[in-house]
């Protein structure tokens, strides 16, 4: 083999290398251009927001730490006193340290601390809302599933209904019902129910569309009606996953009920908002601590229950 025979191959390799370098350079150019456009858009939007803010965001930013300093309690022992409604040595008749005034007496001298009672209300709102939404979302999911419902108008209507229900945040729906039903947990419950029906319904019908259809077809062959096929062929397959999604939604609804409480939905959220607005550091820290511990407890319990219902194998990596 001569040098002339190898020359075309060497040129081809050089052309490939040159083309690769051009492609890399072009990609880098578009990446840099995209970043420049993104940064310019971000800076412009921030400047527009700052000019639109009545107090000018950047001018007031240094005062953020002043606000946080108001919420730092002078005596950290007051955090525990506020959490368990124990009288404070700093109580001088005002509302900032009147911890023992909020006790909820159950029997004799036995009482439930005020914040624990409010947390129970918040959890009850989330639990009741999730339970009711689960009852409605299950049948709607079967109506929306393509493999279980042959009527396309019914499927389309059901899907659009669930999309409408989850289109609006819970806090918006709660504000609407608060204006109609007045401030309280009822408006929060209705708001969370409606949004949860839409959210769970979508998750449920996607699970239902992936079931094994052989039991369904077998029951259809022996003359079972639609309800019987869904009850005995589809529901047993999807119920563990339905329950798992419902428990996951319960975790989300505990947080949602807290946020709705801040706008008049009752529970711990309302007390947290009042405490922050008044600058009560010990009470605010106690509420944040209780909320944090409750969220962890609910997350851990629901995760444990999901594992028991679905099975440990569902959470292992598949190889």
C-alpha positions in Angstrom: 0.0 0.0 0.0 1.4 3.4 -1.0 1.1 6.8 0.5 -1.3 7.8 -2.3 -3.6 5.0 -1.2 -3.8 6.4 2.4 -4.1 10.1 1.5 -7.9 10.1 0.8 -8.6 8.4 4.1 -6.5 11.0 6.0 -8.4 13.8 4.3 -11.7 12.1 5.2 -10.7 12.0 8.9 -9.7 15.6 8.8 -13.0 16.6 7.3 -14.9 14.7 10.0 -12.8 16.4 12.7 -13.5 19.8 11.1 -17.2 19.2 10.8 -17.3 18.1 14.4 -15.5 21.2 15.6 -17.9 23.4 13.5 -20.9 21.6 15.1 -19.5 22.0 18.6 -18.7 25.7 18.0 -22.3 26.2 16.7 -23.7 24.6 19.8 -21.6 26.7 22.0 -22.7 29.8 20.2 -26.4 29.0 20.5 -25.8 28.1 24.2 -24.1 31.4 24.9 -26.7 33.3 22.9 -29.5 31.5 24.9 -27.9 32.4 28.2 -27.4 36.0 27.2 -31.1 36.3 26.2 -32.2 34.5 29.4 -30.1 36.8 31.6 -31.3 39.9 29.7 -34.9 38.8 30.1 -34.4 38.1 33.8 -32.7 41.5 34.5 -35.4 43.3 32.6 -38.2 41.5 34.5 -36.6 42.2 37.8 -36.1 45.8 37.0 -39.7 46.1 35.9 -41.0 44.4 39.1 -38.8 46.7 41.2 -40.2 49.8 39.5 -43.7 48.5 39.8 -43.3 47.8 43.5 -44.6 50.7 45.6 -41.7 50.3 48.1 -39.0 49.4 45.6 -38.0 45.8 46.3 -34.2 46.4 46.2 -34.5 49.5 48.4 -36.4 47.6 51.0 -34.3 44.4 50.8 -31.9 45.4 53.6 -34.9 45.7 56.0 -35.7 42.0 55.4 -33.3 41.1 58.2 -34.9 43.8 60.5 -38.2 41.9 60.1 -36.5 38.6 60.9 -34.9 40.1 64.0 -38.4 40.9 65.3 -39.3 37.2 65.2 -36.3 36.0 67.2 -37.5 35.5 70.8 -35.6 37.2 73.5 -36.0 34.1 75.7 -35.9 30.8 73.8 -37.6 29.0 76.7 -40.7 30.9 75.7 -40.9 28.8 72.6 -41.6 25.7 74.6 -43.9 27.6 76.9 -45.9 28.8 74.0 -46.0 25.4 72.5 -47.4 23.7 75.6 -49.3 26.7 77.0 -47.1 27.1 80.1 -47.2 30.5 81.8 -44.3 32.7 80.9 -42.2 34.6 83.4 -42.2 37.5 80.9 -46.0 37.8 80.9 -47.0 41.3 81.7 -50.7 41.2 80.7 -50.2 41.6 77.0 -51.0 39.1 74.2 -47.4 38.3 73.3 -46.7 36.1 76.4 -50.2 35.1 77.5 -49.5 31.4 76.6 -51.6 29.8 79.4 -54.7 31.8 78.3 -55.2 29.6 75.2 -55.5 26.2 77.0 -58.4 24.0 75.8 -59.6 22.2 78.9 -60.9 18.7 78.3 -61.6 17.4 81.8 -60.7 18.9 85.1 -57.1 20.2 85.0 -56.3 18.2 81.9 -56.0 20.4 78.8 -54.9 20.4 75.2 -52.4 23.1 74.3 -54.0 25.7 72.0 -51.6 25.1 69.1 -52.1 21.4 69.2 -55.8 21.8 69.0 -55.4 24.1 66.0 -53.1 21.6 64.4 -55.7 18.9 64.9 -58.3 21.1 63.2 -55.9 21.6 60.2 -55.2 17.8 60.0 -59.0 17.1 60.2 -59.6 19.5 57.3 -57.0 17.7 55.2 -58.2 14.2 56.2 -61.9 14.9 55.6 -61.2 16.6 52.3 -59.0 13.8 51.0 -61.5 11.1 52.1 -64.5 12.8 50.4 -62.5 13.6 47.3 -61.3 10.0 47.1 -64.9 8.8 47.1 -65.8 11.0 44.2 -62.5 10.6 42.2 -62.7 6.8 42.1 -65.9 6.5 40.0 -64.9 9.5 37.8 -61.6 7.9 37.0 -63.4 4.8 35.6 -65.7 7.0 33.5 -62.6 8.7 32.1 -60.6 5.6 31.4 -60.4 4.8 27.7 -60.3 1.0 28.2 -63.3 0.9 30.5 -65.7 3.4 29.0 -66.6 3.1 25.4 -68.7 6.3 25.3 -66.3 9.1 24.2 -68.7 12.0 25.1 -68.8 10.7 28.7 -65.0 10.3 28.7 -64.4 13.8 27.3 -66.9 15.4 29.7 -65.4 13.7 32.7 -61.8 14.6 31.8 -62.8 18.3 31.2 -64.6 18.4 34.5 -61.6 17.1 36.4 -59.4 19.6 34.5 -61.7 22.4 35.5 -61.7 21.4 39.2 -57.9 21.3 39.4 -57.4 24.4 37.2 -57.8 26.8 40.2 -55.5 26.7 43.3 -57.2 25.8 46.6 -56.6 29.3 48.0 -58.6 30.9 45.1 -61.5 28.5 45.6 -61.4 29.0 49.4 -61.5 32.8 48.9 -64.6 32.4 46.8 -66.4 30.2 49.3 -65.3 32.3 52.2 -67.2 35.2 50.7 -70.3 33.0 50.3 -70.1 30.9 53.5 -68.1 33.3 55.7 -64.7 32.6 57.2 -64.1 29.1 58.6 -63.0 25.5 58.0 -66.0 24.8 55.8 -64.8 26.9 53.0 -61.3 25.3 53.3 -62.8 21.8 53.2 -64.9 22.6 50.1 -61.9 24.2 48.3 -59.6 21.3 49.0 -62.2 18.7 48.1 -62.8 20.2 44.7 -59.2 20.6 43.8 -58.3 17.1 45.1 -61.1 15.5 43.0 -59.5 16.9 39.9 -56.0 16.0 40.9 -56.7 12.5 42.1 -59.1 11.8 39.2 -56.3 12.3 36.7 -53.9 10.1 38.5 -56.5 7.4 39.0 -57.7 7.2 35.4 -54.1 6.9 34.2 -53.7 3.9 36.6 -57.0 2.4 35.4 -55.9 2.6 31.7 -52.9 0.4 32.4 -54.7 -2.5 34.1 -54.7 -6.1 32.8 -57.9 -6.4 30.7 -58.1 -10.2 30.8 -60.3 -10.4 34.0 -62.5 -7.6 32.5 -62.9 -9.4 29.2 -63.6 -12.7 31.0 -66.4 -11.2 33.1 -67.8 -9.5 30.0 -67.9 -12.9 28.3 -70.0 -14.4 31.0 -72.5 -11.6 31.0 -71.4 -9.2 33.7 -72.5 -5.6 33.4 -70.3 -2.6 33.5 -70.5 -2.0 37.2 -69.7 -5.6 38.0 -66.7 -5.6 35.7 -65.4 -2.5 37.3 -66.1 -3.7 40.8 -64.6 -7.2 40.5 -62.1 -7.0 37.6 -60.7 -3.4 37.7 -61.0 -2.2 41.2 -59.0 -4.9 42.9 -56.1 -4.2 40.5 -56.0 -0.4 41.0 -57.0 -0.1 44.7 -53.5 -0.3 46.2 -52.2 2.4 43.8 -55.3 4.5 44.4 -54.7 4.3 48.1 -51.1 5.2 47.7 -51.9 8.3 45.6 -54.6 9.3 48.1 -52.1 9.1 51.0 -49.6 11.2 48.9 -52.4 13.7 48.3 -53.1 13.8 52.1 -49.6 15.1 52.7 -50.1 17.8 50.1 -53.5 18.7 51.6 -52.1 19.2 55.1 -49.8 21.9 53.7 -52.7 23.3 51.6 -55.0 23.5 54.7 -52.3 25.4 56.5 -52.0 28.0 53.7 -55.8 28.3 53.4 -56.0 28.9 57.1 -53.8 32.0 56.7 -56.6 33.6 54.6 -59.5 32.7 57.0 -59.8 28.9 56.6 -59.3 28.3 60.3 -56.7 26.0 61.9 -53.1 26.7 62.6 -52.5 28.8 59.5 -54.7 31.7 60.8 -52.9 31.8 64.1 -49.5 31.7 62.3 -50.4 34.7 60.2 -51.6 36.7 63.2 -48.5 35.8 65.1 -46.1 36.9 62.3 -48.0 40.1 61.6 -47.8 41.1 65.3 -44.2 40.2 65.7 -44.7 37.6 68.4 -41.3 35.8 68.1 -41.9 33.0 70.6 -45.4 32.2 69.3 -44.2 32.2 65.7 -41.3 29.9 66.4 -43.6 27.5 68.4 -46.1 27.4 65.5 -43.3 26.8 62.9 -41.8 24.1 65.0 -45.2 22.3 65.5 -46.0 22.6 61.8 -42.6 21.2 60.8 -42.9 18.2 63.2 -46.4 17.5 62.0 -45.4 17.6 58.3 -42.6 15.1 59.0 -44.9 12.9 61.0 -47.6 12.8 58.3 -45.0 12.2 55.6 -43.4 9.3 57.5 -46.7 7.7 58.4 -48.1 7.9 54.9 -44.9 6.6 53.4 -44.9 3.6 55.8 -48.6 2.9 55.0 -48.0 3.1 51.3 -45.3 0.6 51.5 -47.5 -1.8 53.5 -50.4 -1.4 50.9 -48.4 -1.4 47.7 -45.6 -3.7 48.8 -41.9 -3.1 49.4 -41.0 -4.4 46.0 -42.7 -1.4 44.4 -40.1 0.9 46.0 -37.0 -1.1 45.0 -34.9 -0.3 41.9 -35.6 -2.6 39.0 -32.5 -4.1 37.3 
